[in-house]
Amino acid sequence: MEYKRFGSKLVVRLDKGEEIITSLQTLCRQEGIRLAAVTGIGAVKQAVVGLFATSGKTYHPREFTGDMEIAGLQGNISEMNGQVYLHLHVTLTDSSYQAFGGHLTSATVSATAEIIIDVIDGRLDRAFSEEIGLNLFKF
């Protein structure tokens, strides 16, 4: 991973074999990032994407492998229990140009990933909502 800071923005390049979630968590700890917006593109060879079922309040993860383009990566960075909390969604396309996506749990870069982190001055925690079944922003 290499990156450069431009004011409140970090431009990040992840390289072949790097895992997106782990790499961004490490970067956030190193840079003291507590609140930010995330966008990105790139290519991955493996990804776990989840769909949240509201009726059962559970995630249904699915692993995908093969050549996939990240058509869009978006989300945010906050904190929960004093730890970095990434909430990322992804749209991936496969070799047949079919698109699919959802909550990104993990992804391994196959070529490169180009990610922009737009740091927001402040901090925001999360708390688990029994009613919803998710970790929600806590204001």
C-alpha positions as CSV (number, residue, x, y, z in Angstrom):
1,M,0.0,0.0,0.0
2,E,1.2,3.5,-0.8
3,Y,-0.6,6.7,-0.2
4,K,-0.2,10.5,-0.2
5,R,-2.1,13.0,1.8
6,F,-3.5,16.2,0.2
7,G,-5.0,18.3,3.0
8,S,-8.0,16.3,4.3
9,K,-7.8,13.7,1.5
10,L,-5.7,10.6,1.2
11,V,-5.1,9.1,-2.2
12,V,-4.4,5.4,-1.7
13,R,-3.0,2.7,-4.0
14,L,-3.3,-1.0,-2.9
15,D,-1.3,-3.5,-4.8
16,K,-1.7,-7.1,-5.9
17,G,-2.4,-9.5,-3.0
18,E,-3.4,-6.8,-0.5
19,E,-6.7,-7.2,1.4
20,I,-8.8,-4.0,1.2
21,I,-10.5,-4.0,4.6
22,T,-7.3,-4.9,6.6
23,S,-5.2,-2.4,4.7
24,L,-7.6,0.5,5.2
25,Q,-8.0,-0.3,8.9
26,T,-4.2,-0.2,9.3
27,L,-4.0,3.1,7.4
28,C,-6.7,4.6,9.6
29,R,-4.9,3.6,12.8
30,Q,-1.6,5.0,11.4
31,E,-3.1,8.3,10.3
32,G,-5.5,8.7,13.2
33,I,-8.6,8.7,10.9
34,R,-11.8,8.6,13.0
35,L,-14.4,9.8,10.5
36,A,-14.2,9.8,6.7
37,A,-15.9,9.1,3.4
38,V,-14.5,6.4,1.1
39,T,-14.6,5.9,-2.7
40,G,-12.7,3.7,-5.0
41,I,-12.2,1.5,-8.1
42,G,-9.9,-1.3,-9.0
43,A,-9.7,-5.1,-9.6
44,V,-10.0,-8.0,-7.2
45,K,-9.6,-11.8,-7.4
46,Q,-11.7,-12.7,-4.3
47,A,-14.4,-10.9,-2.5
48,V,-17.0,-11.6,0.2
49,V,-20.1,-9.5,-0.2
50,G,-23.1,-9.6,2.1
51,L,-26.7,-8.9,1.9
52,F,-28.6,-7.9,5.1
53,A,-31.9,-9.6,5.6
54,T,-34.1,-7.2,7.6
55,S,-36.6,-9.9,8.6
56,G,-34.0,-12.0,10.4
57,K,-31.5,-9.2,11.2
58,T,-28.7,-11.3,9.7
59,Y,-26.1,-10.9,7.0
60,H,-25.9,-13.5,4.2
61,P,-22.3,-13.5,2.9
62,R,-21.3,-14.9,-0.4
63,E,-17.8,-15.4,-1.6
64,F,-16.9,-14.6,-5.3
65,T,-13.6,-15.6,-7.0
66,G,-12.1,-14.8,-10.4
67,D,-11.4,-11.7,-12.3
68,M,-13.6,-8.9,-11.1
69,E,-13.6,-5.1,-11.6
70,I,-14.6,-2.8,-8.7
71,A,-17.1,-0.7,-10.6
72,G,-17.7,1.3,-7.4
73,L,-16.6,1.2,-3.9
74,Q,-18.2,3.6,-1.4
75,G,-18.8,3.9,2.2
76,N,-17.6,5.5,5.4
77,I,-15.2,5.3,8.3
78,S,-16.2,5.8,11.9
79,E,-15.5,4.2,15.3
80,M,-17.1,1.6,17.5
81,N,-15.8,0.8,21.0
82,G,-12.7,2.8,20.3
83,Q,-11.8,0.8,17.1
84,V,-11.8,1.7,13.4
85,Y,-15.2,0.8,11.9
86,L,-15.4,0.5,8.1
87,H,-18.8,0.4,6.4
88,L,-18.2,-0.2,2.8
89,H,-20.4,-1.3,-0.1
90,V,-19.1,-2.5,-3.5
91,T,-20.4,-3.1,-7.0
92,L,-18.4,-5.7,-8.8
93,T,-18.5,-6.9,-12.4
94,D,-17.4,-10.3,-13.5
95,S,-16.0,-11.7,-16.8
96,S,-19.5,-11.9,-18.3
97,Y,-19.9,-8.2,-17.5
98,Q,-22.6,-9.0,-14.9
99,A,-22.8,-6.6,-11.9
100,F,-23.5,-7.6,-8.3
101,G,-22.8,-6.0,-5.0
102,G,-23.5,-5.4,-1.4
103,H,-21.8,-5.0,1.9
104,L,-18.0,-5.6,1.5
105,T,-16.6,-8.0,4.1
106,S,-13.2,-8.7,2.4
107,A,-11.5,-8.4,-1.0
108,T,-8.1,-9.3,-2.3
109,V,-6.6,-7.1,-4.9
110,S,-5.7,-8.7,-8.2
111,A,-4.1,-5.8,-10.0
112,T,-4.6,-2.5,-8.1
113,A,-7.2,-0.6,-6.2
114,E,-7.3,3.2,-6.2
115,I,-9.1,4.6,-3.1
116,I,-9.8,8.1,-2.0
117,I,-10.4,8.8,1.7
118,D,-12.0,12.1,2.5
119,V,-11.3,12.8,6.1
120,I,-14.0,14.7,8.1
121,D,-12.9,16.8,11.0
122,G,-14.5,15.1,14.0
123,R,-15.4,11.7,15.3
124,L,-18.6,9.6,15.3
125,D,-19.3,6.4,17.2
126,R,-21.6,3.5,16.5
127,A,-23.9,1.5,18.6
128,F,-25.8,-1.7,18.0
129,S,-29.6,-1.3,17.5
130,E,-31.6,-4.2,18.8
131,E,-34.6,-3.0,16.7
132,I,-32.7,-2.8,13.4
133,G,-30.0,-5.4,14.0
134,L,-27.2,-3.2,12.8
135,N,-24.4,-0.9,14.2
136,L,-25.8,2.6,13.6
137,F,-24.3,6.0,13.8
138,K,-24.6,7.3,17.3
139,F,-25.0,11.1,17.5
